[in-house]
Amino acid sequence: MFIVFEGTDGTGKTTAARHLAKRLRCAEPSTVYNEMRAIRDYIDRLDTPLARMHYWLAVNHAESDRVRSLAGSSTADHVVLDSYFYRTIVTHGALGLDAERYLDWSTVAKPDYVFLLTTDLETRMARLLARDASLYRNKWEQRIFESSDQIDTHYRKFDVIEIDTTTVGPEEVIDLVVAKVGGSCE
């Protein structure tokens, strides 16, 4: 089973993915390869949304390949990601780009379940400040943060299961996920 957590920064995607992967004892590939980190840092310094979008599409395609190889192995019944093509599509849509036109869904690993994690603004800001001294690590995060409402609306155009994480902890989120996917998850 392939499960993806989506949402804006500070909603609990990475925490939920780690907790679910631990509970299921499954693969949790990182969405940012160490090999690609220097490219990301370079692109983040540019003021070129199109270059940023293509970088993230490339990362997502590489993740899709890894998901397929893990799903076909005897070591992984489940794969969990903390973001995927959906995030690339909606965040770059908020920047005025159409990332989905560059994506052929029939050529990539399709998640069995996509969970959209949301939270109220106050909680989100507190979480972001707790992990970093500022709300944004770069200009892209600021632009995306300022478009959060628009981004959540775009996410809802996809077949997502929404979970509000404002008042629930990571284990409660995972309990909700397991309840949604039923017995096939554990």
Secondary structure by P-SEA (a helix, b strand, c coil): cbbbbbbcccccaaaaaaaaaaaacbbbbbcccccaaaaaaaaaacccaaaaaaaaaaaaaaaaaaaaaaaacccccbbbbcccaaaaaaaaaaacccccccccccccccccbbbbbbbcaaaaaaaaaaacccccccaaaaaaaaaaaaaaaaaaccbbbbbbcccccaaaaaaaaaaaaccccc
